[in-house]
Structures are given as structure tokens and as C-alpha cells.
Amino acid sequence: MANTSLLKKGAPPPRERATNIIHADPRKSEAKNKPLQVMIPPEIFDAFSAKAGETFGFSKGSKSQLFLTMWESYISMKR
């Protein structure tokens, strides 16, 4: 129960901050991510989505993980 004795008339109680352990993402980096959007045919999108699901599991972020893995592979090949 919130302590209402410190409140002024009509003011809502202050919001409590808690760590969200359910949606914690260990992949977060220090820098803010930016979106990347490309237009591709539906067949390629479906194939890419399927490969991302097979490789990283059918969860949020699997396509991003697959893209980053492909990018790292590309960069290492260029060196």
C-alpha cells in the first residue's frame, strides 16, 4: 500500500521504479540502436524469417541477430 500521508491534495503517488526481469535483454549495447529497413520480395522475407527462427529461435530479435551475424561474417571476409 502506498504511503498517502506525504501527498498533497490531488497529487498522485510517485511512481516506483523496479527492474523488469522478465524483459531484460542481455544483448543491449551502450550505444542506441538505429532501425534499418529494406524492401525485399515476400519470398525472400519468408525465407529470411524462417532461417532466423531456425538459427536463433522463433522469438523477438531473431532477424536482427541473423542480420548482425551476417554482417560480422561479411566484415571478417573483407579483411
Backbone as XML, in Angstrom:
<?xml version="1.0"?>
<chain id="A" units="angstrom">
  <residue number="1" name="MET">
    <atom name="N" x="0.847" y="-1.175" z="0.000"/>
    <atom name="CA" x="0.000" y="0.000" z="0.000"/>
    <atom name="C" x="0.893" y="1.239" z="0.000"/>
  </residue>
  <residue number="2" name="ALA">
    <atom name="N" x="0.536" y="2.226" z="-0.773"/>
    <atom name="CA" x="1.314" y="3.456" z="-0.871"/>
    <atom name="C" x="1.090" y="4.323" z="0.357"/>
  </residue>
  <residue number="3" name="ASN">
    <atom name="N" x="2.138" y="4.997" z="0.772"/>
    <atom name="CA" x="2.057" y="5.911" z="1.907"/>
    <atom name="C" x="1.444" y="7.212" z="1.409"/>
  </residue>
  <residue number="4" name="THR">
    <atom name="N" x="0.194" y="7.462" z="1.769"/>
    <atom name="CA" x="-0.520" y="8.642" z="1.280"/>
    <atom name="C" x="-0.373" y="9.853" z="2.185"/>
  </residue>
  <residue number="5" name="SER">
    <atom name="N" x="0.315" y="9.705" z="3.313"/>
    <atom name="CA" x="0.448" y="10.833" z="4.235"/>
    <atom name="C" x="1.335" y="11.937" z="3.682"/>
  </residue>
  <residue number="6" name="LEU">
    <atom name="N" x="2.225" y="11.627" z="2.728"/>
    <atom name="CA" x="3.148" y="12.620" z="2.181"/>
    <atom name="C" x="2.577" y="13.348" z="0.958"/>
  </residue>
  <residue number="7" name="LEU">
    <atom name="N" x="1.404" y="12.948" z="0.525"/>
    <atom name="CA" x="0.829" y="13.523" z="-0.684"/>
    <atom name="C" x="0.116" y="14.835" z="-0.414"/>
  </residue>
  <residue number="8" name="LYS">
    <atom name="N" x="0.198" y="15.715" z="-1.407"/>
    <atom name="CA" x="-0.586" y="16.933" z="-1.361"/>
    <atom name="C" x="-1.950" y="16.610" z="-1.945"/>
  </residue>
  <residue number="9" name="LYS">
    <atom name="N" x="-2.906" y="17.447" z="-1.682"/>
    <atom name="CA" x="-4.254" y="17.196" z="-2.153"/>
    <atom name="C" x="-4.269" y="17.088" z="-3.680"/>
  </residue>
  <residue number="10" name="GLY">
    <atom name="N" x="-4.805" y="15.984" z="-4.184"/>
    <atom name="CA" x="-4.976" y="15.792" z="-5.608"/>
    <atom name="C" x="-3.751" y="15.261" z="-6.346"/>
  </residue>
  <residue number="11" name="ALA">
    <atom name="N" x="-2.599" y="15.159" z="-5.706"/>
    <atom name="CA" x="-1.399" y="14.679" z="-6.391"/>
    <atom name="C" x="-1.368" y="13.148" z="-6.358"/>
  </residue>
  <residue number="12" name="PRO">
    <atom name="N" x="-1.017" y="12.511" z="-7.477"/>
    <atom name="CA" x="-0.915" y="11.048" z="-7.479"/>
    <atom name="C" x="0.342" y="10.600" z="-6.747"/>
  </residue>
  <residue number="13" name="PRO">
    <atom name="N" x="0.367" y="9.376" z="-6.266"/>
    <atom name="CA" x="1.572" y="8.888" z="-5.602"/>
    <atom name="C" x="2.723" y="8.785" z="-6.598"/>
  </residue>
  <residue number="14" name="PRO">
    <atom name="N" x="3.955" y="8.962" z="-6.148"/>
    <atom name="CA" x="5.094" y="8.864" z="-7.074"/>
    <atom name="C" x="5.221" y="7.435" z="-7.596"/>
  </residue>
  <residue number="15" name="ARG">
    <atom name="N" x="5.651" y="7.326" z="-8.842"/>
    <atom name="CA" x="5.823" y="6.024" z="-9.474"/>
    <atom name="C" x="7.064" y="5.343" z="-8.909"/>
  </residue>
  <residue number="16" name="GLU">
    <atom name="N" x="6.927" y="4.082" z="-8.579"/>
    <atom name="CA" x="8.057" y="3.313" z="-8.064"/>
    <atom name="C" x="8.823" y="2.699" z="-9.229"/>
  </residue>
  <residue number="17" name="ARG">
    <atom name="N" x="10.139" y="2.739" z="-9.158"/>
    <atom name="CA" x="10.986" y="2.166" z="-10.207"/>
    <atom name="C" x="11.426" y="0.774" z="-9.766"/>
  </residue>
  <residue number="18" name="ALA">
    <atom name="N" x="11.305" y="-0.191" z="-10.664"/>
    <atom name="CA" x="11.748" y="-1.554" z="-10.398"/>
    <atom name="C" x="12.385" y="-2.099" z="-11.663"/>
  </residue>
  <residue number="19" name="THR">
    <atom name="N" x="13.320" y="-2.994" z="-11.505"/>
    <atom name="CA" x="13.964" y="-3.626" z="-12.639"/>
    <atom name="C" x="13.019" y="-4.658" z="-13.232"/>
  </residue>
  <residue number="20" name="ASN">
    <atom name="N" x="12.825" y="-4.599" z="-14.525"/>
    <atom name="CA" x="11.962" y="-5.541" z="-15.204"/>
    <atom name="C" x="12.789" y="-6.769" z="-15.555"/>
  </residue>
  <residue number="21" name="ILE">
    <atom name="N" x="12.659" y="-7.824" z="-14.774"/>
    <atom name="CA" x="13.472" y="-9.018" z="-15.004"/>
    <atom name="C" x="12.882" y="-9.912" z="-16.088"/>
  </residue>
  <residue number="22" name="ILE">
    <atom name="N" x="11.626" y="-9.703" z="-16.432"/>
    <atom name="CA" x="11.004" y="-10.534" z="-17.457"/>
    <atom name="C" x="11.521" y="-10.160" z="-18.840"/>
  </residue>
  <residue number="23" name="HIS">
    <atom name="N" x="11.638" y="-8.868" z="-19.114"/>
    <atom name="CA" x="12.051" y="-8.406" z="-20.439"/>
    <atom name="C" x="13.505" y="-7.929" z="-20.458"/>
  </residue>
  <residue number="24" name="ALA">
    <atom name="N" x="14.323" y="-8.395" z="-19.540"/>
    <atom name="CA" x="15.729" y="-7.997" z="-19.526"/>
    <atom name="C" x="16.405" y="-8.538" z="-20.787"/>
  </residue>
  <residue number="25" name="ASP">
    <atom name="N" x="17.159" y="-7.707" z="-21.461"/>
    <atom name="CA" x="17.815" y="-8.095" z="-22.704"/>
    <atom name="C" x="19.327" y="-7.982" z="-22.519"/>
  </residue>
  <residue number="26" name="PRO">
    <atom name="N" x="20.028" y="-9.108" z="-22.432"/>
    <atom name="CA" x="21.482" y="-9.050" z="-22.222"/>
    <atom name="C" x="22.246" y="-8.548" z="-23.443"/>
  </residue>
  <residue number="27" name="ARG">
    <atom name="N" x="21.575" y="-8.441" z="-24.591"/>
    <atom name="CA" x="22.252" y="-8.013" z="-25.811"/>
    <atom name="C" x="22.324" y="-6.509" z="-25.960"/>
  </residue>
  <residue number="28" name="LYS">
    <atom name="N" x="21.753" y="-5.761" z="-25.049"/>
    <atom name="CA" x="21.753" y="-4.295" z="-25.158"/>
    <atom name="C" x="23.186" y="-3.778" z="-25.157"/>
  </residue>
  <residue number="29" name="SER">
    <atom name="N" x="23.427" y="-2.808" z="-26.000"/>
    <atom name="CA" x="24.751" y="-2.216" z="-26.064"/>
    <atom name="C" x="24.701" y="-0.819" z="-25.455"/>
  </residue>
  <residue number="30" name="GLU">
    <atom name="N" x="25.866" y="-0.235" z="-25.298"/>
    <atom name="CA" x="25.964" y="1.109" z="-24.738"/>
    <atom name="C" x="25.335" y="2.138" z="-25.679"/>
  </residue>
  <residue number="31" name="ALA">
    <atom name="N" x="25.542" y="1.949" z="-26.989"/>
    <atom name="CA" x="25.023" y="2.898" z="-27.972"/>
    <atom name="C" x="23.567" y="2.591" z="-28.281"/>
  </residue>
  <residue number="32" name="LYS">
    <atom name="N" x="22.848" y="3.624" z="-28.655"/>
    <atom name="CA" x="21.447" y="3.441" z="-29.017"/>
    <atom name="C" x="21.380" y="2.859" z="-30.432"/>
  </residue>
  <residue number="33" name="ASN">
    <atom name="N" x="20.553" y="1.836" z="-30.601"/>
    <atom name="CA" x="20.399" y="1.202" z="-31.905"/>
    <atom name="C" x="19.553" y="2.069" z="-32.819"/>
  </residue>
  <residue number="34" name="LYS">
    <atom name="N" x="19.798" y="1.935" z="-34.113"/>
    <atom name="CA" x="19.018" y="2.652" z="-35.117"/>
    <atom name="C" x="18.342" y="1.635" z="-36.018"/>
  </residue>
  <residue number="35" name="PRO">
    <atom name="N" x="17.139" y="1.946" z="-36.510"/>
    <atom name="CA" x="16.443" y="0.995" z="-37.377"/>
    <atom name="C" x="17.046" y="0.960" z="-38.778"/>
  </residue>
  <residue number="36" name="LEU">
    <atom name="N" x="16.914" y="-0.199" z="-39.406"/>
    <atom name="CA" x="17.337" y="-0.376" z="-40.795"/>
    <atom name="C" x="16.185" y="-1.083" z="-41.492"/>
  </residue>
  <residue number="37" name="GLN">
    <atom name="N" x="15.669" y="-0.477" z="-42.549"/>
    <atom name="CA" x="14.549" y="-1.068" z="-43.261"/>
    <atom name="C" x="14.888" y="-1.181" z="-44.737"/>
  </residue>
  <residue number="38" name="VAL">
    <atom name="N" x="14.619" y="-2.344" z="-45.287"/>
    <atom name="CA" x="14.826" y="-2.575" z="-46.714"/>
    <atom name="C" x="13.567" y="-3.196" z="-47.288"/>
  </residue>
  <residue number="39" name="MET">
    <atom name="N" x="13.330" y="-2.962" z="-48.562"/>
    <atom name="CA" x="12.188" y="-3.559" z="-49.245"/>
    <atom name="C" x="12.683" y="-4.760" z="-50.040"/>
  </residue>
  <residue number="40" name="ILE">
    <atom name="N" x="12.120" y="-5.927" z="-49.749"/>
    <atom name="CA" x="12.509" y="-7.165" z="-50.425"/>
    <atom name="C" x="11.249" y="-7.928" z="-50.822"/>
  </residue>
  <residue number="41" name="PRO">
    <atom name="N" x="11.369" y="-8.839" z="-51.789"/>
    <atom name="CA" x="10.213" y="-9.643" z="-52.184"/>
    <atom name="C" x="9.722" y="-10.520" z="-51.026"/>
  </residue>
  <residue number="42" name="PRO">
    <atom name="N" x="8.430" y="-10.823" z="-50.999"/>
    <atom name="CA" x="7.869" y="-11.630" z="-49.906"/>
    <atom name="C" x="8.540" y="-12.999" z="-49.740"/>
  </residue>
  <residue number="43" name="GLU">
    <atom name="N" x="8.961" y="-13.620" z="-50.853"/>
    <atom name="CA" x="9.602" y="-14.937" z="-50.771"/>
    <atom name="C" x="10.915" y="-14.857" z="-49.991"/>
  </residue>
  <residue number="44" name="ILE">
    <atom name="N" x="11.695" y="-13.818" z="-50.241"/>
    <atom name="CA" x="12.971" y="-13.641" z="-49.547"/>
    <atom name="C" x="12.718" y="-13.329" z="-48.071"/>
  </residue>
  <residue number="45" name="PHE">
    <atom name="N" x="11.713" y="-12.502" z="-47.801"/>
    <atom name="CA" x="11.370" y="-12.180" z="-46.415"/>
    <atom name="C" x="10.987" y="-13.442" z="-45.650"/>
  </residue>
  <residue number="46" name="ASP">
    <atom name="N" x="10.165" y="-14.285" z="-46.257"/>
    <atom name="CA" x="9.737" y="-15.519" z="-45.597"/>
    <atom name="C" x="10.919" y="-16.456" z="-45.355"/>
  </residue>
  <residue number="47" name="ALA">
    <atom name="N" x="11.792" y="-16.578" z="-46.352"/>
    <atom name="CA" x="12.973" y="-17.443" z="-46.210"/>
    <atom name="C" x="13.914" y="-16.908" z="-45.132"/>
  </residue>
  <residue number="48" name="PHE">
    <atom name="N" x="14.125" y="-15.587" z="-45.105"/>
    <atom name="CA" x="14.993" y="-14.973" z="-44.100"/>
    <atom name="C" x="14.412" y="-15.176" z="-42.706"/>
  </residue>
  <residue number="49" name="SER">
    <atom name="N" x="13.093" y="-14.977" z="-42.574"/>
    <atom name="CA" x="12.427" y="-15.165" z="-41.282"/>
    <atom name="C" x="12.542" y="-16.609" z="-40.804"/>
  </residue>
  <residue number="50" name="ALA">
    <atom name="N" x="12.374" y="-17.553" z="-41.727"/>
    <atom name="CA" x="12.477" y="-18.971" z="-41.373"/>
    <atom name="C" x="13.895" y="-19.316" z="-40.915"/>
  </residue>
  <residue number="51" name="LYS">
    <atom name="N" x="14.887" y="-18.820" z="-41.640"/>
    <atom name="CA" x="16.286" y="-19.090" z="-41.273"/>
    <atom name="C" x="16.623" y="-18.473" z="-39.917"/>
  </residue>
  <residue number="52" name="ALA">
    <atom name="N" x="16.138" y="-17.264" z="-39.673"/>
    <atom name="CA" x="16.383" y="-16.613" z="-38.378"/>
    <atom name="C" x="15.741" y="-17.419" z="-37.254"/>
  </residue>
  <residue number="53" name="GLY">
    <atom name="N" x="14.538" y="-17.919" z="-37.488"/>
    <atom name="CA" x="13.863" y="-18.731" z="-36.480"/>
    <atom name="C" x="14.586" y="-20.031" z="-36.212"/>
  </residue>
  <residue number="54" name="GLU">
    <atom name="N" x="15.049" y="-20.689" z="-37.278"/>
    <atom name="CA" x="15.786" y="-21.944" z="-37.115"/>
    <atom name="C" x="17.096" y="-21.728" z="-36.364"/>
  </residue>
  <residue number="55" name="THR">
    <atom name="N" x="17.773" y="-20.633" z="-36.672"/>
    <atom name="CA" x="19.094" y="-20.384" z="-36.099"/>
    <atom name="C" x="19.029" y="-19.829" z="-34.679"/>
  </residue>
  <residue number="56" name="PHE">
    <atom name="N" x="18.151" y="-18.856" z="-34.442"/>
    <atom name="CA" x="18.131" y="-18.152" z="-33.163"/>
    <atom name="C" x="16.844" y="-18.352" z="-32.365"/>
  </residue>
  <residue number="57" name="GLY">
    <atom name="N" x="15.955" y="-19.179" z="-32.845"/>
    <atom name="CA" x="14.690" y="-19.397" z="-32.153"/>
    <atom name="C" x="13.648" y="-18.413" z="-32.647"/>
  </residue>
  <residue number="58" name="PHE">
    <atom name="N" x="12.420" y="-18.839" z="-32.586"/>
    <atom name="CA" x="11.320" y="-18.002" z="-33.074"/>
    <atom name="C" x="10.897" y="-17.033" z="-31.978"/>
  </residue>
  <residue number="59" name="SER">
    <atom name="N" x="11.694" y="-16.006" z="-31.792"/>
    <atom name="CA" x="11.409" y="-15.006" z="-30.764"/>
    <atom name="C" x="11.764" y="-13.632" z="-31.307"/>
  </residue>
  <residue number="60" name="LYS">
    <atom name="N" x="11.362" y="-12.622" z="-30.556"/>
    <atom name="CA" x="11.637" y="-11.248" z="-30.968"/>
    <atom name="C" x="13.146" y="-11.022" z="-31.042"/>
  </residue>
  <residue number="61" name="GLY">
    <atom name="N" x="13.594" y="-10.432" z="-32.119"/>
    <atom name="CA" x="15.009" y="-10.112" z="-32.270"/>
    <atom name="C" x="15.800" y="-11.128" z="-33.060"/>
  </residue>
  <residue number="62" name="SER">
    <atom name="N" x="15.173" y="-12.241" z="-33.462"/>
    <atom name="CA" x="15.935" y="-13.271" z="-34.173"/>
    <atom name="C" x="16.408" y="-12.776" z="-35.546"/>
  </residue>
  <residue number="63" name="LYS">
    <atom name="N" x="15.592" y="-11.976" z="-36.238"/>
    <atom name="CA" x="16.008" y="-11.456" z="-37.548"/>
    <atom name="C" x="17.149" y="-10.457" z="-37.385"/>
  </residue>
  <residue number="64" name="SER">
    <atom name="N" x="17.108" y="-9.668" z="-36.331"/>
    <atom name="CA" x="18.208" y="-8.737" z="-36.068"/>
    <atom name="C" x="19.489" y="-9.500" z="-35.771"/>
  </residue>
  <residue number="65" name="GLN">
    <atom name="N" x="19.378" y="-10.562" z="-34.986"/>
    <atom name="CA" x="20.551" y="-11.374" z="-34.671"/>
    <atom name="C" x="21.133" y="-12.000" z="-35.936"/>
  </residue>
  <residue number="66" name="LEU">
    <atom name="N" x="20.262" y="-12.507" z="-36.815"/>
    <atom name="CA" x="20.747" y="-13.104" z="-38.056"/>
    <atom name="C" x="21.444" y="-12.055" z="-38.919"/>
  </residue>
  <residue number="67" name="PHE">
    <atom name="N" x="20.861" y="-10.871" z="-39.020"/>
    <atom name="CA" x="21.496" y="-9.814" z="-39.811"/>
    <atom name="C" x="22.865" y="-9.457" z="-39.236"/>
  </residue>
  <residue number="68" name="LEU">
    <atom name="N" x="22.952" y="-9.300" z="-37.914"/>
    <atom name="CA" x="24.235" y="-8.943" z="-37.296"/>
    <atom name="C" x="25.271" y="-10.049" z="-37.485"/>
  </residue>
  <residue number="69" name="THR">
    <atom name="N" x="24.843" y="-11.295" z="-37.441"/>
    <atom name="CA" x="25.758" y="-12.415" z="-37.694"/>
    <atom name="C" x="26.253" y="-12.379" z="-39.139"/>
  </residue>
  <residue number="70" name="MET">
    <atom name="N" x="25.343" y="-12.107" z="-40.063"/>
    <atom name="CA" x="25.736" y="-11.997" z="-41.472"/>
    <atom name="C" x="26.705" y="-10.829" z="-41.676"/>
  </residue>
  <residue number="71" name="TRP">
    <atom name="N" x="26.442" y="-9.724" z="-41.017"/>
    <atom name="CA" x="27.297" y="-8.548" z="-41.143"/>
    <atom name="C" x="28.698" y="-8.838" z="-40.616"/>
  </residue>
  <residue number="72" name="GLU">
    <atom name="N" x="28.777" y="-9.486" z="-39.457"/>
    <atom name="CA" x="30.089" y="-9.811" z="-38.886"/>
    <atom name="C" x="30.843" y="-10.760" z="-39.815"/>
  </residue>
  <residue number="73" name="SER">
    <atom name="N" x="30.153" y="-11.710" z="-40.404"/>
    <atom name="CA" x="30.780" y="-12.634" z="-41.358"/>
    <atom name="C" x="31.296" y="-11.871" z="-42.576"/>
  </residue>
  <residue number="74" name="TYR">
    <atom name="N" x="30.507" y="-10.952" z="-43.072"/>
    <atom name="CA" x="30.894" y="-10.135" z="-44.228"/>
    <atom name="C" x="32.139" y="-9.302" z="-43.909"/>
  </residue>
  <residue number="75" name="ILE">
    <atom name="N" x="32.140" y="-8.673" z="-42.752"/>
    <atom name="CA" x="33.283" y="-7.833" z="-42.360"/>
    <atom name="C" x="34.548" y="-8.679" z="-42.210"/>
  </residue>
  <residue number="76" name="SER">
    <atom name="N" x="34.426" y="-9.850" z="-41.616"/>
    <atom name="CA" x="35.608" y="-10.686" z="-41.414"/>
    <atom name="C" x="36.140" y="-11.223" z="-42.741"/>
  </residue>
  <residue number="77" name="MET">
    <atom name="N" x="35.264" y="-11.418" z="-43.747"/>
    <atom name="CA" x="35.700" y="-11.867" z="-45.055"/>
    <atom name="C" x="36.440" y="-10.776" z="-45.807"/>
  </residue>
  <residue number="78" name="LYS">
    <atom name="N" x="36.080" y="-9.519" z="-45.579"/>
    <atom name="CA" x="36.703" y="-8.386" z="-46.282"/>
    <atom name="C" x="38.110" y="-8.122" z="-45.797"/>
  </residue>
  <residue number="79" name="ARG">
    <atom name="N" x="38.443" y="-8.568" z="-44.599"/>
    <atom name="CA" x="39.769" y="-8.272" z="-44.025"/>
    <atom name="C" x="40.825" y="-9.096" z="-44.620"/>
  </residue>
</chain>
